[in-house]
């Protein structure tokens, strides 16, 4: 079970993280939240769709890595096999939490129960959070930048979905898939862009999406749907190994 604590240079000055072990956080995720800034990278291998947060009902932008819960076809032989690692995996085992102790809105938190986290002398392959003088290391500063990018990106996702809804561009994805062993599945609870409505969209709306830096994201989401075939191929390869 995760145990999140706010990072404190006095308390955590001897803590370190194995970055290569953090990708395992996505081993059982079939949908990984992404932000607009990384969509072009993600779409090189994965479909990028919208799904809904089960608790809030809000739309979430996500990379599809499997066809059912706990199935990540990009996680094989204990390693991430994708060309790009989504930010939500890169930032592990760090999180942003509400900061109740200072004027800052958020505090950087660390899951000290994560197997990638250790304490003491820094082993080979691990990265310290702080130097011997208590200064932040380059690794820790990079993590903070990742978290800031995710926070900013989540606001952009909300902006994107609000615009898409106002323009009636979101449609449910309905797709029946049969694999090589004749087993089948139906994609449910996923949404994409209505291509026909996008093609006839009012020019003023296209300009608005472009001005917000979101038009390229919309078209990339559409083109990424072809990555479904690559995902099916990965599933068939997995079945062949069974």
Buried (B, 14 or more C-beta within 10 A) or exposed (E): EEEBBBBBBEEBBBBBBBBEBBBBBBBEBBBBBBBBBBBBBBBEBBBBBBBBEEEEEEBBBBBBBBBEEEBBBBBBEEEBEBEBBBBBBBBBBBBBEEBEEEEEEBBBBBBBEBEBBBEEEBEEEBBBBBEEEEEBBEBBEBBBEBBEBBEEBBEBBBBBBEBBEEBEBBBEBEEEBEBEEEEEBEBEEBBBBBEEEBEEBEEEBBEBBEEBEBBEBBBBBBEBBEBBEBBBEBBEEBEEEE
